[in-house]
Amino acid sequence: MRTIPYLGGKSRYIDTIRSGINALDPSGDKRLLDLFAGSGSVALSVAKEREVVANDIQSYSRVLVNGYSRRMENSPEDYWQDVAAEASSYLDDERISHLVAWERSVFDRSDVNGIVAMLSRGSGMAHGATSVWAQLGLRNQDGLNKLVMTRYYGGVYFSYEQSVWLDAAIAVARRMPEPQVDVGLTLAMRFASNLVTSVGGHYAQPVQVLSRSGVPKDKVALKVAKRRVAFDPGGLLSVAMNHLASVPIELPVRGETADFREAIEQHGANSVIYADPPYTREHYSRFYHILETIAIGDEPGLTYSNLGGGLVPSKGLYRVERHQSAFSIVSQAQAAFNDLFGMARQCNASMLLSYSPIAGGETARPRSVALPTLMELASRHYESVEIVVIDGARHARLNRRDVSQAAPEGAEVLVYCAP
Ligand SMILES: C[S@@+](CC[C@H](N)C(=O)[O-])C[C@H]1O[C@@H](n2cnc3c(N)ncnc32)[C@H](O)[C@@H]1O
């Protein structure tokens, strides 16, 4: 199952991964512990045939897994009416209606300078005195606390109107009865993923509309405007209807937020483990920080780059609290893998491990741990360690000595570890 577009997401390999898990526990009695659940694609698919605990260090993963495994109780139409009423109440505020009216006139006039302004200094929180807000005389943000998406990311990652709707969807989700909150937040995250304008469709890099020398890139700006002007709030109704259709029954899966070590301690016994940790230097928290803010519901704050005496906001408008994974830090990655294998083996849990070349980009990146080293670490703890290279429909089984020659740099690999 594919929930949101996710770097390194395994929806393409689900069938192979499911048969791998079933080969490690043919009885089907053990629960699956998905330690690095990410978008939840593996956890949600396996939950159709066995109980699952889906863990990840990022809170949005828990929300997505819970949201995709629970039926929506409200009708999509009633839900959409609630969000529309909330958005309309935000637009009653003159500051917000002024921003949206300004934006519409920019789009109507195909005003490249206006489009460049919203994309490069549209954030009321990040761009302060130089922001579009300030330019329109809207410095005071009192009473707008709930509008986190609009204040931080409006103009840059979303149009102001889109961000108002996103804030409204988040507020409506937070008012839902407890088990439904994650369903509502999931709808908001899917809506955000559909709307975002950025490089790569995630939240690490806003679209650059100025060249290095500060010249506006007209074509890029007009392309963004064309997409934003076509915004239809009814898209949220479609997201809700699609959700109701795709989650017809409750699934036996629970999303959790913890470091993998804690998750093994809690759930490792009597589990079969699926582990798909990051393998590149790119931290997931950078690519999905806006989803994390939707999941947590806090005031995210902003990090600043070292440029301009530490006064320039980070390009991606990253939140202050961001997890740095040991798996993505070359000097810490081997110790993290050693803990992973050692702790799982101590619980007597078999493990299927994905060794994946793609994360943090659309092309293969250098991995933080080489495959032969990974095999050596696994073999310190597990008696049986086998590798399968997934190459299209062909699956090549390798022994340990073949590894360095036969597993190509860009290949997707599964490692079977059994006591
Ligand atoms: C390759 S992705 C998993 C993709 C997932 N299998 C899917 O199909 O969507 C790796 C995940 O590991 C998580 N992660 C990184 N360090 C972690 C840690 N120490 N404990 C738990 N999760 C961690 C990241 O947040 C990210 O979601």
The ligand as an ORCA input file, in Angstrom:
! r2SCAN-3c Opt
* xyz 0 1
  C      14.047      3.865      4.457
  S      12.927      4.685      5.525
  C      11.695      3.449      5.804
  C      10.741      3.338      4.647
  C       9.589      2.408      4.909
  N      10.001      1.016      4.915
  C       8.508      2.635      3.873
  O       8.215      1.730      3.074
  O       7.961      3.738      3.828
  C      13.826      4.754      7.043
  C      13.045      5.259      8.244
  O      13.848      5.110      9.415
  C      13.461      6.100     10.353
  N      14.516      6.187     11.403
  C      15.735      6.762     11.326
  N      16.433      6.575     12.461
  C      15.634      5.874     13.315
  C      15.804      5.368     14.648
  N      16.914      5.576     15.342
  N      14.786      4.656     15.203
  C      13.634      4.464     14.516
  N      13.417      4.943     13.249
  C      14.408      5.626     12.646
  C      13.265      7.334      9.488
  O      12.430      8.275     10.112
  C      12.646      6.728      8.202
  O      11.250      6.835      8.211
*
